[in-house]
Amino acid sequence: MKLLDHAERYIAYALLALMLVVVASATLEVAYEVVSNLFRSPGFFIGVEDLFEVFSLFLMVLIGLELIASIRMYLKDHRIHAELMLLVAITAVTRKIVILDATTMEPLTLFGIGFTLIALTVGYYLLRHTGKTARPETDSLLPSAEN
């Protein structure tokens, strides 16, 4: 059993290191997209289509940061925090909504995405206000409920 615990910890550290590399790379990609879009014609303006791409990349970086916080919290107390996982899911669904072309989607699909976002948000609210999960530490990337 001790061997499994050590293997699990090393895997979590490897995932953390890989996630840091991915988030750093994605941050550079966001910077590149913003700068390259600013210097394209007509100059110093980002087109609407490009804004969707930039916002999508921003949200991907935020998802990566939330996953890093999740791995850190797991390494700290060997528990997966449902609250943080819900935040990651809410951010992922929000990203999907930002890049979504609603004109080509089936109405039932749009309803499903909306219902999923509402369900995740209600779940997060209930977890935060029932006091049944540990709150993120103050050194975490997420704001506390008191702020």
N, C-alpha and C positions, 0 to 999 in steps of 0.2 A: 504494500500500500504506500509506503514511503517513496518507493521508486516512481510510482504513478504521480504522487504529489510533486516530486522534483521535475518530472517530465512535463507536467501540466504548467508549472511555473516557467520553465524554459521556453515552452511553446508560447506562453503569454508574452514573455519578453521579446521573442522573435516577432510576434505579431505587432507588438508595440513599435519595435524598430522599423519594421516594414511600413507600418502606417505612418510613422513620422516621415519616412522617405517619400511616400505617396503624397502626403499633405504638403510637404515642401515643394515637390514637383508641381502639384496642382496650383499652389500659390504662385509659382513662377509662370505657369500657364495663364492664370488670371491676369497677372501683371503684363505679360506679353500681349494678350488680347486687348486689354484696355489701351495700352500705348500704341499698338499697331492700328487700332480703330480710330484713335484720336488723330493720327497723322495721315489717314486716308482722306481722299477728297470727300466732301467739301472742306475738311479740316476742322479739327477741334470739336467735332460733333460725332456722336455714335448713333448710327441708324437704329430704328426700332427692331429690325431683325437681329442686329448684332447685340442689342441690349438683352434680348432673351437669352442669347448664348452666354453673355457675360454674367447675367444673374444666375443662370443655371450653374456656371462654374463656381460662383461665389457660394451657392448653396451646397455644392459638392464639397467644397473646402470645409464648410461648417459641419457637414455630416461627418467628415473625417476627423475634425476636432472633437466632436461629440463621441466618436468611437474611441479616440485616444483617451478621453476622460473616462470612458467606460472600462477600458482595459486597465488604466491606472487604478481605478476604484476596485476592480476585481483583484489585482495584485495586492492591494492594501488589505482587504478583508475577506478575500476568497468567496465573494458573493456577486451574483449578477444582479444589478439594480434595475428593477422593472421601470422605475421612474425615468431613468436615463435612457433605457431602451425605447420607451414611448416617445421621448424627445427626438431620438434619432428617426423613428418612424414618422413622426409628425413633420420633421424637416424633409424627409425623403418624399412624402406625399405632396408637401408644399412645392418642392422642386418640380415634381411632375406636373402640378397645376400651372406653374410659371411657364414651362416649356410646351404646354399642351396647346394644340390647335383645336379649339372647341368646335369649329365649323365642320371638321371632318369626323368628329366622334359621334358614336351612337348616343342618344339621350340616356339610355339605360346605363351605359358606361360612365357617363358624367355623373349620374345619380349615385352609382356605386362608389366613385372616387369621393364625392361629397360626403356620403354616408360613412365611408372609411375615415375621413378626416374628422368628422364629428365624433365618431366612436373613439378614436384615439385621443381626441381632446378631452372628452368626458372621462375617459379612463385616467388620463393624466391628472385632471382636476380631482377626481376621487382619491387617487393615490396621495396627492399632495395634502388633501384636507382630512383624510382619515387618520393620518399619523402612523400608518402601519408599515411605512418603509423609512429607511434611514435617509436623512436629508443629505444632499451633496455637501462636501466639506467646503469651507470658505476659500481654500486655495484651488478649488476646482474652476473650470472654465465657465460654469453656469452660475447665473445669479441666484442668490438665496431668496426664499419666499418673503423675507422681511423687507427687501429692497423694492 
